[in-house]
Amino acid sequence: MKRIKEIKKYATIDIGSNAIRLLISNIIIRDDYAPQSTKNALVRVPVRLGQDAFTKGLILEENICRLIDSMKSFKLLMKVHKVEKYLAYATSALRNSSNCLDIVKRIESETGVLIKIIDGKKEAKLITNNNIFNDKSITYCFIDVGGGSTELTIIKNEKIIK
């Protein structure tokens, strides 16, 4: 086994329609070996933003407060785990709510967490970056069924074709 050179800790926050997730990963870097990712911690909070966004067109104050509290908790967990870098993404529920920009600004102001709103194509692209498509001779169809949207992605030769 190759000697471990260093271990970095990175995190991803996924703000979805049904839940908010924090994934903390160890990135193991070895001499003369490709970096390897292992799950360190995974936290899921069922905030259900989609209930507001898809029925009322906006996210109500109660869920905004739960979202902010979750971000504060995630920030503390990342500090405890000594996470070096993180990315926070939001998908359809936040993207489709009329108060989306106000919520993103408020979260940044109250927690310091910067959230990037992504569309379905970007979400599909991020999923294909996880190296599960090892056999290049196979055409893959990946279906991401979320609480507020469904993305269908076809991957051939490591490229998204649809």
ZABA-285898 format. One record per atom (N, C-alpha, C): residue number from 1; atom name; x, y, z. Coordinates in steps of 0.1 Angstrom, whole numbers, plus 5000, padded with zeros to 4 digits. Layout:
BEGIN
+-----+------+------+------+------+
!   n ! atom !    u !    v !    w !
+-----+------+------+------+------+
! NUM !   CA !    X !    Y !    Z !
...
+-----+------+------+------+------+
This chain:
BEGIN
+-----+------+------+------+------+
!   n ! atom !    u !    v !    w !
+-----+------+------+------+------+
!   1 !    N ! 5008 ! 4988 ! 5000 !
!   1 !   CA ! 5000 ! 5000 ! 5000 !
!   1 !    C ! 5009 ! 5012 ! 5000 !
!   2 !    N ! 5005 ! 5022 ! 4992 !
!   2 !   CA ! 5013 ! 5035 ! 4991 !
!   2 !    C ! 5011 ! 5043 ! 5004 !
!   3 !    N ! 5021 ! 5050 ! 5007 !
!   3 !   CA ! 5022 ! 5058 ! 5019 !
!   3 !    C ! 5012 ! 5070 ! 5018 !
!   4 !    N ! 5004 ! 5072 ! 5028 !
!   4 !   CA ! 4995 ! 5084 ! 5028 !
!   4 !    C ! 5003 ! 5096 ! 5030 !
!   5 !    N ! 5002 ! 5105 ! 5020 !
!   5 !   CA ! 5009 ! 5118 ! 5021 !
!   5 !    C ! 5001 ! 5128 ! 5030 !
!   6 !    N ! 4988 ! 5129 ! 5027 !
!   6 !   CA ! 4980 ! 5138 ! 5036 !
!   6 !    C ! 4965 ! 5135 ! 5034 !
!   7 !    N ! 4958 ! 5139 ! 5044 !
!   7 !   CA ! 4943 ! 5137 ! 5043 !
!   7 !    C ! 4937 ! 5151 ! 5044 !
!   8 !    N ! 4929 ! 5155 ! 5034 !
!   8 !   CA ! 4922 ! 5167 ! 5034 !
!   8 !    C ! 4907 ! 5164 ! 5037 !
!   9 !    N ! 4900 ! 5174 ! 5043 !
!   9 !   CA ! 4886 ! 5172 ! 5046 !
!   9 !    C ! 4878 ! 5183 ! 5038 !
!  10 !    N ! 4869 ! 5178 ! 5030 !
!  10 !   CA ! 4860 ! 5187 ! 5022 !
!  10 !    C ! 4846 ! 5184 ! 5025 !
!  11 !    N ! 4837 ! 5193 ! 5023 !
!  11 !   CA ! 4823 ! 5191 ! 5025 !
!  11 !    C ! 4814 ! 5196 ! 5014 !
!  12 !    N ! 4802 ! 5190 ! 5013 !
!  12 !   CA ! 4792 ! 5195 ! 5004 !
!  12 !    C ! 4779 ! 5196 ! 5011 !
!  13 !    N ! 4772 ! 5207 ! 5009 !
!  13 !   CA ! 4759 ! 5209 ! 5014 !
!  13 !    C ! 4749 ! 5209 ! 5002 !
!  14 !    N ! 4739 ! 5200 ! 5003 !
!  14 !   CA ! 4729 ! 5198 ! 4993 !
!  14 !    C ! 4715 ! 5203 ! 4999 !
!  15 !    N ! 4710 ! 5214 ! 4994 !
!  15 !   CA ! 4697 ! 5219 ! 4998 !
!  15 !    C ! 4687 ! 5215 ! 4988 !
!  16 !    N ! 4680 ! 5204 ! 4991 !
!  16 !   CA ! 4670 ! 5198 ! 4982 !
!  16 !    C ! 4656 ! 5202 ! 4986 !
!  17 !    N ! 4646 ! 5196 ! 4979 !
!  17 !   CA ! 4632 ! 5199 ! 4981 !
!  17 !    C ! 4627 ! 5192 ! 4994 !
!  18 !    N ! 4632 ! 5180 ! 4997 !
!  18 !   CA ! 4627 ! 5173 ! 5009 !
!  18 !    C ! 4637 ! 5174 ! 5021 !
!  19 !    N ! 4650 ! 5175 ! 5018 !
!  19 !   CA ! 4659 ! 5175 ! 5029 !
!  19 !    C ! 4672 ! 5183 ! 5026 !
!  20 !    N ! 4679 ! 5186 ! 5036 !
!  20 !   CA ! 4692 ! 5193 ! 5035 !
!  20 !    C ! 4702 ! 5183 ! 5040 !
!  21 !    N ! 4713 ! 5181 ! 5032 !
!  21 !   CA ! 4723 ! 5172 ! 5036 !
!  21 !    C ! 4737 ! 5178 ! 5037 !
!  22 !    N ! 4745 ! 5174 ! 5046 !
!  22 !   CA ! 4759 ! 5177 ! 5047 !
!  22 !    C ! 4767 ! 5165 ! 5046 !
!  23 !    N ! 4776 ! 5164 ! 5036 !
!  23 !   CA ! 4785 ! 5153 ! 5035 !
!  23 !    C ! 4799 ! 5158 ! 5037 !
!  24 !    N ! 4806 ! 5152 ! 5047 !
!  24 !   CA ! 4820 ! 5155 ! 5049 !
!  24 !    C ! 4828 ! 5143 ! 5044 !
!  25 !    N ! 4838 ! 5146 ! 5036 !
!  25 !   CA ! 4846 ! 5135 ! 5030 !
!  25 !    C ! 4861 ! 5137 ! 5033 !
!  26 !    N ! 4868 ! 5126 ! 5035 !
!  26 !   CA ! 4882 ! 5126 ! 5036 !
!  26 !    C ! 4888 ! 5124 ! 5022 !
!  27 !    N ! 4897 ! 5132 ! 5018 !
!  27 !   CA ! 4904 ! 5130 ! 5005 !
!  27 !    C ! 4918 ! 5126 ! 5009 !
!  28 !    N ! 4920 ! 5113 ! 5006 !
!  28 !   CA ! 4933 ! 5107 ! 5010 !
!  28 !    C ! 4942 ! 5108 ! 4998 !
!  29 !    N ! 4954 ! 5115 ! 5000 !
!  29 !   CA ! 4964 ! 5117 ! 4990 !
!  29 !    C ! 4976 ! 5108 ! 4994 !
!  30 !    N ! 4980 ! 5100 ! 4984 !
!  30 !   CA ! 4991 ! 5091 ! 4986 !
!  30 !    C ! 5002 ! 5094 ! 4975 !
!  31 !    N ! 5014 ! 5090 ! 4978 !
!  31 !   CA ! 5024 ! 5091 ! 4968 !
!  31 !    C ! 5021 ! 5082 ! 4956 !
!  32 !    N ! 5022 ! 5087 ! 4944 !
!  32 !   CA ! 5021 ! 5080 ! 4932 !
!  32 !    C ! 5007 ! 5072 ! 4931 !
!  33 !    N ! 4997 ! 5078 ! 4936 !
!  33 !   CA ! 4984 ! 5071 ! 4936 !
!  33 !    C ! 4973 ! 5082 ! 4934 !
!  34 !    N ! 4962 ! 5079 ! 4927 !
!  34 !   CA ! 4951 ! 5088 ! 4926 !
!  34 !    C ! 4945 ! 5091 ! 4939 !
!  35 !    N ! 4940 ! 5103 ! 4942 !
!  35 !   CA ! 4934 ! 5106 ! 4954 !
!  35 !    C ! 4921 ! 5098 ! 4956 !
!  36 !    N ! 4918 ! 5094 ! 4968 !
!  36 !   CA ! 4907 ! 5086 ! 4971 !
!  36 !    C ! 4898 ! 5093 ! 4981 !
!  37 !    N ! 4885 ! 5092 ! 4979 !
!  37 !   CA ! 4875 ! 5099 ! 4988 !
!  37 !    C ! 4868 ! 5089 ! 4996 !
!  38 !    N ! 4867 ! 5092 ! 5009 !
!  38 !   CA ! 4859 ! 5083 ! 5018 !
!  38 !    C ! 4849 ! 5092 ! 5026 !
!  39 !    N ! 4838 ! 5087 ! 5029 !
!  39 !   CA ! 4828 ! 5094 ! 5037 !
!  39 !    C ! 4832 ! 5095 ! 5051 !
!  40 !    N ! 4832 ! 5107 ! 5057 !
!  40 !   CA ! 4836 ! 5109 ! 5071 !
!  40 !    C ! 4823 ! 5110 ! 5079 !
!  41 !    N ! 4813 ! 5118 ! 5074 !
!  41 !   CA ! 4801 ! 5121 ! 5081 !
!  41 !    C ! 4790 ! 5125 ! 5071 !
!  42 !    N ! 4778 ! 5121 ! 5074 !
!  42 !   CA ! 4766 ! 5125 ! 5065 !
!  42 !    C ! 4755 ! 5128 ! 5075 !
!  43 !    N ! 4750 ! 5140 ! 5073 !
!  43 !   CA ! 4739 ! 5145 ! 5082 !
!  43 !    C ! 4727 ! 5149 ! 5072 !
!  44 !    N ! 4715 ! 5144 ! 5076 !
!  44 !   CA ! 4703 ! 5147 ! 5068 !
!  44 !    C ! 4693 ! 5154 ! 5077 !
!  45 !    N ! 4688 ! 5165 ! 5073 !
!  45 !   CA ! 4677 ! 5172 ! 5080 !
!  45 !    C ! 4665 ! 5174 ! 5071 !
!  46 !    N ! 4654 ! 5168 ! 5075 !
!  46 !   CA ! 4642 ! 5168 ! 5066 !
!  46 !    C ! 4634 ! 5181 ! 5068 !
!  47 !    N ! 4639 ! 5192 ! 5061 !
!  47 !   CA ! 4632 ! 5205 ! 5062 !
!  47 !    C ! 4620 ! 5206 ! 5053 !
!  48 !    N ! 4619 ! 5199 ! 5042 !
!  48 !   CA ! 4607 ! 5199 ! 5033 !
!  48 !    C ! 4604 ! 5213 ! 5027 !
!  49 !    N ! 4614 ! 5219 ! 5021 !
!  49 !   CA ! 4613 ! 5232 ! 5014 !
!  49 !    C ! 4603 ! 5231 ! 5003 !
!  50 !    N ! 4602 ! 5220 ! 4996 !
!  50 !   CA ! 4593 ! 5218 ! 4985 !
!  50 !    C ! 4578 ! 5220 ! 4989 !
!  51 !    N ! 4575 ! 5216 ! 5001 !
!  51 !   CA ! 4561 ! 5218 ! 5005 !
!  51 !    C ! 4556 ! 5232 ! 5003 !
!  52 !    N ! 4565 ! 5242 ! 5007 !
!  52 !   CA ! 4562 ! 5256 ! 5005 !
!  52 !    C ! 4563 ! 5260 ! 4990 !
!  53 !    N ! 4575 ! 5257 ! 4985 !
!  53 !   CA ! 4578 ! 5262 ! 4971 !
!  53 !    C ! 4568 ! 5258 ! 4961 !
!  54 !    N ! 4564 ! 5245 ! 4961 !
!  54 !   CA ! 4556 ! 5240 ! 4951 !
!  54 !    C ! 4541 ! 5242 ! 4953 !
!  55 !    N ! 4537 ! 5246 ! 4965 !
!  55 !   CA ! 4523 ! 5248 ! 4967 !
!  55 !    C ! 4520 ! 5263 ! 4969 !
!  56 !    N ! 4529 ! 5271 ! 4974 !
!  56 !   CA ! 4527 ! 5285 ! 4976 !
!  56 !    C ! 4535 ! 5294 ! 4968 !
!  57 !    N ! 4546 ! 5288 ! 4961 !
!  57 !   CA ! 4554 ! 5296 ! 4952 !
!  57 !    C ! 4565 ! 5304 ! 4960 !
!  58 !    N ! 4566 ! 5302 ! 4973 !
!  58 !   CA ! 4577 ! 5308 ! 4981 !
!  58 !    C ! 4579 ! 5300 ! 4993 !
!  59 !    N ! 4590 ! 5302 ! 4999 !
!  59 !   CA ! 4593 ! 5295 ! 5012 !
!  59 !    C ! 4589 ! 5303 ! 5024 !
!  60 !    N ! 4582 ! 5297 ! 5032 !
!  60 !   CA ! 4576 ! 5305 ! 5044 !
!  60 !    C ! 4587 ! 5306 ! 5055 !
!  61 !    N ! 4584 ! 5316 ! 5064 !
!  61 !   CA ! 4594 ! 5320 ! 5074 !
!  61 !    C ! 4598 ! 5308 ! 5083 !
!  62 !    N ! 4588 ! 5300 ! 5087 !
!  62 !   CA ! 4592 ! 5288 ! 5095 !
!  62 !    C ! 4603 ! 5280 ! 5089 !
!  63 !    N ! 4601 ! 5277 ! 5076 !
!  63 !   CA ! 4611 ! 5268 ! 5069 !
!  63 !    C ! 4624 ! 5276 ! 5067 !
!  64 !    N ! 4623 ! 5289 ! 5064 !
!  64 !   CA ! 4635 ! 5297 ! 5063 !
!  64 !    C ! 4643 ! 5296 ! 5076 !
!  65 !    N ! 4637 ! 5297 ! 5087 !
!  65 !   CA ! 4644 ! 5297 ! 5100 !
!  65 !    C ! 4650 ! 5283 ! 5102 !
!  66 !    N ! 4643 ! 5272 ! 5098 !
!  66 !   CA ! 4648 ! 5259 ! 5099 !
!  66 !    C ! 4660 ! 5257 ! 5090 !
!  67 !    N ! 4660 ! 5263 ! 5078 !
!  67 !   CA ! 4671 ! 5263 ! 5069 !
!  67 !    C ! 4683 ! 5270 ! 5075 !
!  68 !    N ! 4681 ! 5282 ! 5081 !
!  68 !   CA ! 4692 ! 5289 ! 5087 !
!  68 !    C ! 4698 ! 5282 ! 5099 !
!  69 !    N ! 4689 ! 5276 ! 5107 !
!  69 !   CA ! 4694 ! 5268 ! 5118 !
!  69 !    C ! 4702 ! 5256 ! 5114 !
!  70 !    N ! 4698 ! 5250 ! 5103 !
!  70 !   CA ! 4705 ! 5239 ! 5097 !
!  70 !    C ! 4719 ! 5243 ! 5092 !
!  71 !    N ! 4720 ! 5255 ! 5086 !
!  71 !   CA ! 4732 ! 5260 ! 5081 !
!  71 !    C ! 4742 ! 5263 ! 5092 !
!  72 !    N ! 4736 ! 5269 ! 5103 !
!  72 !   CA ! 4745 ! 5272 ! 5115 !
!  72 !    C ! 4750 ! 5259 ! 5121 !
!  73 !    N ! 4742 ! 5249 ! 5121 !
!  73 !   CA ! 4746 ! 5236 ! 5127 !
!  73 !    C ! 4757 ! 5229 ! 5117 !
!  74 !    N ! 4754 ! 5230 ! 5104 !
!  74 !   CA ! 4764 ! 5224 ! 5095 !
!  74 !    C ! 4777 ! 5232 ! 5096 !
!  75 !    N ! 4777 ! 5245 ! 5097 !
!  75 !   CA ! 4789 ! 5253 ! 5099 !
!  75 !    C ! 4797 ! 5248 ! 5111 !
!  76 !    N ! 4790 ! 5246 ! 5122 !
!  76 !   CA ! 4797 ! 5241 ! 5134 !
!  76 !    C ! 4803 ! 5227 ! 5132 !
!  77 !    N ! 4795 ! 5218 ! 5126 !
!  77 !   CA ! 4800 ! 5205 ! 5123 !
!  77 !    C ! 4813 ! 5205 ! 5115 !
!  78 !    N ! 4813 ! 5214 ! 5105 !
!  78 !   CA ! 4824 ! 5215 ! 5096 !
!  78 !    C ! 4836 ! 5220 ! 5104 !
!  79 !    N ! 4834 ! 5229 ! 5113 !
!  79 !   CA ! 4845 ! 5234 ! 5122 !
!  79 !    C ! 4850 ! 5223 ! 5130 !
!  80 !    N ! 4842 ! 5216 ! 5137 !
!  80 !   CA ! 4846 ! 5204 ! 5145 !
!  80 !    C ! 4854 ! 5194 ! 5138 !
!  81 !    N ! 4849 ! 5191 ! 5125 !
!  81 !   CA ! 4856 ! 5181 ! 5117 !
!  81 !    C ! 4868 ! 5187 ! 5110 !
!  82 !    N ! 4871 ! 5200 ! 5111 !
!  82 !   CA ! 4882 ! 5207 ! 5105 !
!  82 !    C ! 4882 ! 5206 ! 5090 !
!  83 !    N ! 4870 ! 5209 ! 5084 !
!  83 !   CA ! 4868 ! 5209 ! 5070 !
!  83 !    C ! 4876 ! 5221 ! 5064 !
!  84 !    N ! 4884 ! 5218 ! 5054 !
!  84 !   CA ! 4891 ! 5229 ! 5047 !
!  84 !    C ! 4883 ! 5237 ! 5037 !
!  85 !    N ! 4875 ! 5231 ! 5030 !
!  85 !   CA ! 4867 ! 5238 ! 5019 !
!  85 !    C ! 4853 ! 5231 ! 5019 !
!  86 !    N ! 4843 ! 5239 ! 5015 !
!  86 !   CA ! 4830 ! 5233 ! 5013 !
!  86 !    C ! 4823 ! 5241 ! 5001 !
!  87 !    N ! 4813 ! 5234 ! 4996 !
!  87 !   CA ! 4804 ! 5240 ! 4986 !
!  87 !    C ! 4790 ! 5238 ! 4990 !
!  88 !    N ! 4781 ! 5247 ! 4988 !
!  88 !   CA ! 4767 ! 5246 ! 4992 !
!  88 !    C ! 4759 ! 5248 ! 4979 !
!  89 !    N ! 4750 ! 5239 ! 4976 !
!  89 !   CA ! 4742 ! 5239 ! 4964 !
!  89 !    C ! 4727 ! 5238 ! 4968 !
!  90 !    N ! 4719 ! 5245 ! 4960 !
!  90 !   CA ! 4704 ! 5244 ! 4962 !
!  90 !    C ! 4698 ! 5241 ! 4949 !
!  91 !    N ! 4688 ! 5232 ! 4949 !
!  91 !   CA ! 4682 ! 5228 ! 4936 !
!  91 !    C ! 4667 ! 5233 ! 4935 !
!  92 !    N ! 4658 ! 5225 ! 4930 !
!  92 !   CA ! 4646 ! 5230 ! 4925 !
!  92 !    C ! 4637 ! 5238 ! 4935 !
!  93 !    N ! 4636 ! 5234 ! 4947 !
!  93 !   CA ! 4626 ! 5240 ! 4957 !
!  93 !    C ! 4631 ! 5255 ! 4959 !
!  94 !    N ! 4643 ! 5257 ! 4962 !
!  94 !   CA ! 4648 ! 5271 ! 4964 !
!  94 !    C ! 4648 ! 5278 ! 4951 !
!  95 !    N ! 4653 ! 5272 ! 4940 !
!  95 !   CA ! 4654 ! 5278 ! 4927 !
!  95 !    C ! 4640 ! 5283 ! 4922 !
!  96 !    N ! 4630 ! 5276 ! 4925 !
!  96 !   CA ! 4616 ! 5279 ! 4920 !
!  96 !    C ! 4608 ! 5288 ! 4930 !
!  97 !    N ! 4614 ! 5291 ! 4941 !
!  97 !   CA ! 4606 ! 5300 ! 4950 !
!  97 !    C ! 4608 ! 5314 ! 4947 !
!  98 !    N ! 4598 ! 5322 ! 4948 !
!  98 !   CA ! 4599 ! 5336 ! 4944 !
!  98 !    C ! 4608 ! 5344 ! 4954 !
!  99 !    N ! 4610 ! 5339 ! 4966 !
!  99 !   CA ! 4619 ! 5347 ! 4975 !
!  99 !    C ! 4633 ! 5340 ! 4976 !
! 100 !    N ! 4637 ! 5333 ! 4966 !
! 100 !   CA ! 4650 ! 5326 ! 4965 !
! 100 !    C ! 4661 ! 5336 ! 4968 !
! 101 !    N ! 4663 ! 5347 ! 4961 !
! 101 !   CA ! 4674 ! 5355 ! 4963 !
! 101 !    C ! 4675 ! 5361 ! 4977 !
! 102 !    N ! 4663 ! 5365 ! 4982 !
! 102 !   CA ! 4663 ! 5371 ! 4996 !
! 102 !    C ! 4668 ! 5360 ! 5006 !
! 103 !    N ! 4664 ! 5348 ! 5004 !
! 103 !   CA ! 4668 ! 5337 ! 5013 !
! 103 !    C ! 4683 ! 5335 ! 5013 !
! 104 !    N ! 4688 ! 5334 ! 5001 !
! 104 !   CA ! 4702 ! 5332 ! 4999 !
! 104 !    C ! 4710 ! 5343 ! 5005 !
! 105 !    N ! 4706 ! 5355 ! 5004 !
! 105 !   CA ! 4713 ! 5367 ! 5010 !
! 105 !    C ! 4712 ! 5366 ! 5025 !
! 106 !    N ! 4700 ! 5362 ! 5030 !
! 106 !   CA ! 4698 ! 5362 ! 5044 !
! 106 !    C ! 4707 ! 5351 ! 5051 !
! 107 !    N ! 4708 ! 5339 ! 5044 !
! 107 !   CA ! 4716 ! 5328 ! 5049 !
! 107 !    C ! 4731 ! 5332 ! 5049 !
! 108 !    N ! 4735 ! 5339 ! 5039 !
! 108 !   CA ! 4749 ! 5344 ! 5039 !
! 108 !    C ! 4751 ! 5354 ! 5050 !
! 109 !    N ! 4742 ! 5363 ! 5052 !
! 109 !   CA ! 4744 ! 5373 ! 5062 !
! 109 !    C ! 4744 ! 5367 ! 5076 !
! 110 !    N ! 4735 ! 5357 ! 5079 !
! 110 !   CA ! 4733 ! 5352 ! 5092 !
! 110 !    C ! 4742 ! 5340 ! 5096 !
! 111 !    N ! 4748 ! 5334 ! 5085 !
! 111 !   CA ! 4756 ! 5322 ! 5088 !
! 111 !    C ! 4770 ! 5322 ! 5081 !
! 112 !    N ! 4771 ! 5330 ! 5071 !
! 112 !   CA ! 4784 ! 5331 ! 5064 !
! 112 !    C ! 4785 ! 5320 ! 5053 !
! 113 !    N ! 4774 ! 5312 ! 5051 !
! 113 !   CA ! 4774 ! 5301 ! 5041 !
! 113 !    C ! 4769 ! 5307 ! 5028 !
! 114 !    N ! 4777 ! 5306 ! 5018 !
! 114 !   CA ! 4774 ! 5310 ! 5004 !
! 114 !    C ! 4767 ! 5299 ! 4997 !
! 115 !    N ! 4755 ! 5301 ! 4992 !
! 115 !   CA ! 4748 ! 5291 ! 4985 !
! 115 !    C ! 4747 ! 5294 ! 4970 !
! 116 !    N ! 4750 ! 5283 ! 4962 !
! 116 !   CA ! 4749 ! 5285 ! 4947 !
! 116 !    C ! 4736 ! 5277 ! 4943 !
! 117 !    N ! 4728 ! 5285 ! 4936 !
! 117 !   CA ! 4715 ! 5279 ! 4930 !
! 117 !    C ! 4719 ! 5272 ! 4917 !
! 118 !    N ! 4716 ! 5259 ! 4915 !
! 118 !   CA ! 4720 ! 5253 ! 4903 !
! 118 !    C ! 4707 ! 5248 ! 4896 !
! 119 !    N ! 4709 ! 5246 ! 4883 !
! 119 !   CA ! 4698 ! 5241 ! 4875 !
! 119 !    C ! 4700 ! 5226 ! 4873 !
! 120 !    N ! 4690 ! 5219 ! 4867 !
! 120 !   CA ! 4690 ! 5205 ! 4865 !
! 120 !    C ! 4702 ! 5200 ! 4857 !
! 121 !    N ! 4707 ! 5208 ! 4847 !
! 121 !   CA ! 4719 ! 5204 ! 4839 !
! 121 !    C ! 4731 ! 5204 ! 4848 !
! 122 !    N ! 4733 ! 5214 ! 4856 !
! 122 !   CA ! 4745 ! 5215 ! 4865 !
! 122 !    C ! 4744 ! 5204 ! 4875 !
! 123 !    N ! 4732 ! 5201 ! 4880 !
! 123 !   CA ! 4731 ! 5190 ! 4890 !
! 123 !    C ! 4735 ! 5176 ! 4884 !
! 124 !    N ! 4731 ! 5174 ! 4871 !
! 124 !   CA ! 4734 ! 5162 ! 4864 !
! 124 !    C ! 4749 ! 5161 ! 4862 !
! 125 !    N ! 4755 ! 5172 ! 4858 !
! 125 !   CA ! 4770 ! 5173 ! 4856 !
! 125 !    C ! 4778 ! 5170 ! 4869 !
! 126 !    N ! 4773 ! 5175 ! 4880 !
! 126 !   CA ! 4780 ! 5172 ! 4893 !
! 126 !    C ! 4779 ! 5157 ! 4896 !
! 127 !    N ! 4768 ! 5151 ! 4893 !
! 127 !   CA ! 4766 ! 5137 ! 4896 !
! 127 !    C ! 4775 ! 5128 ! 4887 !
! 128 !    N ! 4778 ! 5132 ! 4875 !
! 128 !   CA ! 4786 ! 5124 ! 4866 !
! 128 !    C ! 4801 ! 5126 ! 4870 !
! 129 !    N ! 4804 ! 5136 ! 4878 !
! 129 !   CA ! 4818 ! 5137 ! 4883 !
! 129 !    C ! 4822 ! 5128 ! 4894 !
! 130 !    N ! 4814 ! 5119 ! 4898 !
! 130 !   CA ! 4817 ! 5111 ! 4910 !
! 130 !    C ! 4824 ! 5097 ! 4907 !
! 131 !    N ! 4828 ! 5095 ! 4894 !
! 131 !   CA ! 4836 ! 5084 ! 4890 !
! 131 !    C ! 4829 ! 5070 ! 4891 !
! 132 !    N ! 4816 ! 5070 ! 4891 !
! 132 !   CA ! 4809 ! 5057 ! 4892 !
! 132 !    C ! 4808 ! 5051 ! 4878 !
! 133 !    N ! 4811 ! 5058 ! 4867 !
! 133 !   CA ! 4810 ! 5054 ! 4854 !
! 133 !    C ! 4824 ! 5049 ! 4849 !
! 134 !    N ! 4828 ! 5037 ! 4855 !
! 134 !   CA ! 4842 ! 5033 ! 4852 !
! 134 !    C ! 4844 ! 5026 ! 4839 !
! 135 !    N ! 4834 ! 5019 ! 4834 !
! 135 !   CA ! 4835 ! 5011 ! 4821 !
! 135 !    C ! 4831 ! 5020 ! 4810 !
! 136 !    N ! 4841 ! 5025 ! 4802 !
! 136 !   CA ! 4838 ! 5034 ! 4791 !
! 136 !    C ! 4831 ! 5028 ! 4780 !
! 137 !    N ! 4830 ! 5015 ! 4779 !
! 137 !   CA ! 4823 ! 5008 ! 4768 !
! 137 !    C ! 4808 ! 5008 ! 4770 !
! 138 !    N ! 4804 ! 5012 ! 4781 !
! 138 !   CA ! 4789 ! 5011 ! 4784 !
! 138 !    C ! 4783 ! 5025 ! 4784 !
! 139 !    N ! 4771 ! 5026 ! 4778 !
! 139 !   CA ! 4764 ! 5038 ! 4778 !
! 139 !    C ! 4755 ! 5038 ! 4791 !
! 140 !    N ! 4756 ! 5048 ! 4799 !
! 140 !   CA ! 4748 ! 5049 ! 4812 !
! 140 !    C ! 4736 ! 5058 ! 4811 !
! 141 !    N ! 4726 ! 5054 ! 4817 !
! 141 !   CA ! 4714 ! 5063 ! 4819 !
! 141 !    C ! 4712 ! 5065 ! 4834 !
! 142 !    N ! 4714 ! 5077 ! 4838 !
! 142 !   CA ! 4712 ! 5080 ! 4853 !
! 142 !    C ! 4700 ! 5089 ! 4855 !
! 143 !    N ! 4691 ! 5084 ! 4864 !
! 143 !   CA ! 4679 ! 5091 ! 4867 !
! 143 !    C ! 4680 ! 5096 ! 4881 !
! 144 !    N ! 4679 ! 5109 ! 4883 !
! 144 !   CA ! 4679 ! 5115 ! 4896 !
! 144 !    C ! 4665 ! 5120 ! 4899 !
! 145 !    N ! 4658 ! 5113 ! 4908 !
! 145 !   CA ! 4645 ! 5116 ! 4911 !
! 145 !    C ! 4645 ! 5124 ! 4924 !
! 146 !    N ! 4643 ! 5137 ! 4923 !
! 146 !   CA ! 4643 ! 5145 ! 4935 !
! 146 !    C ! 4629 ! 5148 ! 4940 !
! 147 !    N ! 4628 ! 5156 ! 4950 !
! 147 !   CA ! 4614 ! 5160 ! 4955 !
! 147 !    C ! 4607 ! 5170 ! 4946 !
! 148 !    N ! 4615 ! 5177 ! 4938 !
! 148 !   CA ! 4608 ! 5188 ! 4930 !
! 148 !    C ! 4612 ! 5187 ! 4915 !
! 149 !    N ! 4621 ! 5178 ! 4912 !
! 149 !   CA ! 4624 ! 5177 ! 4898 !
! 149 !    C ! 4630 ! 5163 ! 4895 !
! 150 !    N ! 4630 ! 5159 ! 4883 !
! 150 !   CA ! 4637 ! 5146 ! 4879 !
! 150 !    C ! 4646 ! 5149 ! 4867 !
! 151 !    N ! 4658 ! 5145 ! 4868 !
! 151 !   CA ! 4668 ! 5147 ! 4857 !
! 151 !    C ! 4672 ! 5134 ! 4852 !
! 152 !    N ! 4671 ! 5133 ! 4838 !
! 152 !   CA ! 4676 ! 5121 ! 4831 !
! 152 !    C ! 4688 ! 5125 ! 4824 !
! 153 !    N ! 4699 ! 5117 ! 4826 !
! 153 !   CA ! 4712 ! 5120 ! 4820 !
! 153 !    C ! 4717 ! 5107 ! 4813 !
! 154 !    N ! 4721 ! 5109 ! 4801 !
! 154 !   CA ! 4727 ! 5098 ! 4794 !
! 154 !    C ! 4742 ! 5101 ! 4792 !
! 155 !    N ! 4751 ! 5091 ! 4796 !
! 155 !   CA ! 4765 ! 5093 ! 4796 !
! 155 !    C ! 4771 ! 5082 ! 4787 !
! 156 !    N ! 4779 ! 5087 ! 4777 !
! 156 !   CA ! 4786 ! 5078 ! 4769 !
! 156 !    C ! 4801 ! 5083 ! 4767 !
! 157 !    N ! 4810 ! 5074 ! 4769 !
! 157 !   CA ! 4824 ! 5077 ! 4769 !
! 157 !    C ! 4828 ! 5089 ! 4778 !
! 158 !    N ! 4822 ! 5089 ! 4790 !
! 158 !   CA ! 4824 ! 5099 ! 4800 !
! 158 !    C ! 4819 ! 5113 ! 4796 !
! 159 !    N ! 4810 ! 5114 ! 4787 !
! 159 !   CA ! 4804 ! 5126 ! 4782 !
! 159 !    C ! 4789 ! 5126 ! 4783 !
! 160 !    N ! 4783 ! 5137 ! 4788 !
! 160 !   CA ! 4769 ! 5138 ! 4788 !
! 160 !    C ! 4764 ! 5140 ! 4774 !
! 161 !    N ! 4755 ! 5131 ! 4769 !
! 161 !   CA ! 4750 ! 5133 ! 4755 !
! 161 !    C ! 4736 ! 5137 ! 4755 !
! 162 !    N ! 4729 ! 5136 ! 4767 !
! 162 !   CA ! 4715 ! 5141 ! 4768 !
! 162 !    C ! 4711 ! 5143 ! 4782 !
+-----+------+------+------+------+
